[in-house]
């Protein structure tokens, strides 16, 4: 017995195959690559306003550029470049378990600078343990080549903060700052970090 398949069934099968291949192509081309899947979740912030991520809240109060800085602990540091000194408050949001202020970066163009540990752990907020709902207020100090701080890219610099040293698939607070608009001071004294509201 020989049954003929109707022509409309061939056309329907062809259309279904085209639809399946089209859907597969869309999925293939819109699925993020591994780097994008692992990238931090950027949370935009503004100078003077709190920015809140999954387990971090930070407020950048001020930014200054100086040739020399003296910490509240008595540490004094010069540099062949300049210091970018940031005064901020930072706290945990959900839990203070394993809440270490691990990422504090200044990004200028394609280059990023980590907050300096030269002043020591008690002189800056970087690397400090965070408490839930109790801000730690104090300085961050970034040592930057003078030509970078005065470059055209400095106008679009960003400060980037995260709760851990590896912010992949976690919140990364990003605060823009125009370094080119800041005068270079001869020296600057900063306070030691303090707990509580500013």
N, C-alpha and C positions, 0 to 999 in steps of 0.2 A: 504494500500500500504506500503510495507516494503522495504526501501532503505538501502542498506548496505553501511557503511562508508568504503572508501578504506583504506587499511593498511597503505599506505604512509602518509595519513592524521593523523593517530594515531602517527606515528613516528615523523612527523613534529610538532605536538602538544607537544609531549614529549620533543623533542629537544628545543622547545621554552620555555617550563617550566624550563628546566635545565638552559638555558641561563639567564632567569629572576632571578632564585634563585642564580646563580653565581654572577650576577651583584649586587644583593641585599647584598650578603655576602661581596663583595669587598667594597661597600659603607659603610656597617656597621663597617668593620674592619679598614677602612682608614679615617673615619670621626674623627677629633680631639675631645677629651673630653672637657668638659666645662672649666676646668682649662687651657688647651692649647688654647682654643678659646679666653680666657680672658687674656692670658699672654702678657707681653710687647713684642715689636718687637725689637729684639737685633740688634744694629748697632755697628759693631766692629770699634775700633779706635786704634791708636798707640801713644805712648809718643812723644810729640813735633809736632804732626800733627793734624789739625782740623778734628773732626768727626761731621757729620751733620745728624740730624734727621728731623722729620716733622717740628718742630718749635723750635729747639735748635741746636746750634753749640757750641762746646767746644774744647779747646786745652789745654792739660795738659803740662805745661812748665817744671815743676820739681816736684820731690817727695823727701822728707827727713824724717828721723826718729830722734827724739830728746827726751831727758828726760824732758826738760822744754821749754816753748815757751812764747815769749813776743809779743803781738800784737802791731800794730802801734798806737792803741788808748791808750796804756799804760797798758792794762790788762796783767797780768802775771799769768801763770798757771803751777803748777807742777802736777804730777800724779803719782800714785803708779806703773803705767805701763810706756808706752811711748806714745809720740804724733807722728802720721804720718801727716806731713804737706804737703799739695798739693798746688802748685801755678798754677792757671789756668785762662783762659779767657773764658767767656761764654756770649752768646747773643741769642736773639730771631731771627728767620729766616723769618717767614711770617708775624707775627703780634705781637705787644707788649701788646695787650689787654689780660688781665688775665695771662700775662706771668710772673710767679713767679718761681724762681729756687727752686723747691720743693723737688727734690730727689737728694741727694748726699750721696752715700754709698761706703764703703770699704768692699769688700767681701773677706774673708780669709777662704777657705774651705767651710764648711756649715754655717759659722757664718758671719753675716754682722754687720757693725758698721755705725751708722748715723754720719754725720758731727756734731761736737759739737756746741751747742749754748751757751756754757759757756762764751766764749769771748765777747758775745754781738752781736747784729745785725750789728753794724757799723764796726766790726772788721773782718768779713768774708763775703764771697759772698753768702753763703747759705741763702735761704729765701728772697733774694733780688729781686726786680723787674728788669726785663730784658728789654732792648731796641732792636728794630729791627736794625740790622746792626752795632750797637755800642757795642763793647765788654766791659763787666765789668771784670776787671782783679784784682785778689787778692787771698787770701789764703782760704783754707779749712783745718780744724784741726780735726783729728780723734783720740780719746782717746782709746788706745788698750792695753790689757794686754801684758807685755813684752814677756811672753812665746808664745803668739800667733804670735807676730811680728817676732820671731826667729824660728818658727815652720817650718817643711818641706812644709806645705801648703802655707806659706807666699811667696814661690817662684812663685806660680801661683795665687797671689792675683789679684783682679780686682777693678777698680774704676767704679762706675755706676752712670750716671747722667740722669735726666729727667726733663721736663718742669713743671711737677706737682708732688704733693705728692703721687698721685695714677697713676702710669704709665701703667696701664693695657690698652691693645690695642692701645698703643702709643709708640713712639720711646724711647728706652733706650740705651744710649751710653755706651759702655763697653770698658774700656781701661785696658789692662793687665799691671801689675807692679810687679817686683821681689823685694819684701821687704827684703828678706834674703840677697840680694846683697848690701844693703845700710848700711853704718856704722851708729852707734848710736851716735849722737852728744850730747854734754853736754847741750847746750842751743841753741836757735835759735830765732832771731828777724825777724818779718815779717812786711810788709807794710800794710797800710790800703787799701781797695779796691779802684780802680780808673777807671773812664770811659775813653774809647778810646783805640786805637790800642797799642799793646805792642811792 
